[in-house]
Structure formats: structure tokens, C-alpha cells
Amino acid sequence: MRVAALAPDETPLPDFSFYALAGGDDAERAVVRANLSANLDDLFARSEQEARAGATIVTWSEAAALILAEDEPILAAELRKVLGE
């Protein structure tokens, strides 16, 4: 059985405060969302690559994928698509 364990790449997250984000306006949240989405896109692409290479289990490191709470349904839909459900 092939297992792949992935962590985010070394690209640092943008400099923002999660505390400030909690009260942030839509424009601030959009900037954060775009930066966090780039990390997710990379994790999904590498997960699919590992699956094509024969991995039957692909894991992400703890806290590898930060998202905004309102984006959880979007992430769940993407996971279902990747898993073929």
C-alpha cells in the first residue's frame, strides 16, 4: 500500500492577524481567502498527483489547510469531487 503525507509548501502565508480577521470586512476576507485558496489548490493538486501515482491513502499535516468558516462547504464539495463521491 502506498501512503502519501503532504504538508503545505514553504511559501509563507500573508501577514495578517486572525484576530483582526474576525472583525474584518468583506474586502479583507477576500484577500485572505485568495491567499489561503492558493495553498488549498496546491494541496489538492499534489493529492491528485499522489493518487495517480498509486497512493491509496493521502494525508495532510495538521492545520495544513486553513480556511474561513464560511468556506467549509466549498472545501467539502472539493473533497467529495477529489474522492469521486
N, C-alpha and C positions, 0 to 999 in steps of 0.2 A: 504494500500500500504506500502510495506517495502522499506525503503531507507537506504543505507549504505554510510557513508562518511569515506574515508580512507586517512590516512596520511602516509608518509614514516615511517618505523620503526626507532628505536632510534640509529641504527648503524650509526656512523658518516661517512661522505664522506671522501675519502682520502684527504690528504693535498696537494692541487695543486692550482695553480693560473689560473683563467680563462684567465687572460691577457697573461700569458706565453703560455697557450694552443693555443691561436690564432695563434701563430707563431711556435707551436710545430711540431716536426717531426712525422712520422708515428708511431714510437715506443712509443712515449709519448702519442699520441692519443689512441693507442691500450690499454695502461694501464688504461687511464681514461675511455675509452669505457667499459672495463671489469668491472670496479667498478660501473659505472652508470648502466650497464646492470643488475647487481645483484639487485639493487633497483627496476628496472622495473620488473624483474622476480617476485619479492616479491609482488609488487602491482598487477600484473596480476593474480598471484595465489590467493591472497586474494579477488580480484574482482570476480573471478570464484567461489570461496567458498561462497561468499555472494549471488551470483546469484543462486547457487544451494540451498541455504538456503531460497530462496524466494524473494530476493531483486529485485525489478523491476527497480530501479534506483541505480547506483553506481557512486559516485563522488570521485575524488581525490582532495586533497587540492591544493591550488595554488602553483605552482612551485614544486609539488611533484615529477615530473618525468623530471629530467634534461637529455637532450640528446645532442649529437653533431648534427649540422645541416645536415651533410651528412647521418645521420641515421634516419631522418624523414620518408623516405619511408618504412623503416623496421618497425618503430613504427606503422605507418598507416596500414600496412599489418597485424600486430599482432592484432591491434584493430578490424579490419574487421573480423579476424578469431574468436576472442572472442565474437563479436556481432553476429556472424553467418550470415554475409552478403556474 
